[in-house]
């Protein structure tokens, strides 16, 4: 049988079968949330975080809001990708020469392997919300790179390989506050330092759930049919923003071509841990684990800016849902 996902097998992916009575394409882990409040001496709330397989186990870069209510990035490890141990202190960045780099606030990390290096992309204090980028090969030494784009910008998401010979980065230009607008833009680079050839990928709009702004979520997943991109969509209600999750399929050779895009959301805040918390009604995906052999996908998302949760889907079923529910 030919595989839909172009990638590596991950036999130890965390997984739970879809409940018999579930009619959705995406279902939640029954033991959610996997990281509850106050998991560390500094970390009061851990959410919007990213994980990858590493040496047969799993590692992650976690957004933790401290008791100062200032977000920082913490490194964590897990044997099963569900039970996580986070370091007590935030990641210490250094430059290429080994000199310590002072970093301001940091939030909403994405983490992925490109070639032989792991890249971390987050919302950095440039000053003002901007895309920050760093790299590591061993999760011991973390090197801060040049900020790829000018302020203000959020939701920086790298592609896992070059596209037409160039590194590719999604982002969402924003303002310095709780931006009431936002579209997904792609930028290209020959060297991960100089970024250009900026092009529009997707705009907010369509169903009201994605009417205010949208932003890329986890790193795009390469499939035989295109890049599968989970993203968040936001509506402005009289009680503030509500963050839901959708998905799109982008052309493999030209990701500005959106082949499919969810008309209905895939998931929206429904459970208590998603609707109640520091910021109620937030379902914010930042990472996936993927098993190319079975097509299983585990989605890591922040819930209500308070806890970390997991949801599952199967790639063929998800793509079928996308085809049936696409606004394109
Ligand atoms: C966005 C980011 C996210 C957060 C969301 C909801 O602007 O700050 O980290 O989850 O708002 O508060």
Boltz pocket constraint, residues with backbone or C-beta under 6 A from the ligand:
constraints:
  - pocket:
      binder: B
      contacts: [[A, 48], [A, 107], [A, 108], [A, 177], [A, 178], [A, 179], [A, 243], [A, 279], [A, 282], [A, 284], [A, 302], [A, 305]]
      max_distance: 6.0
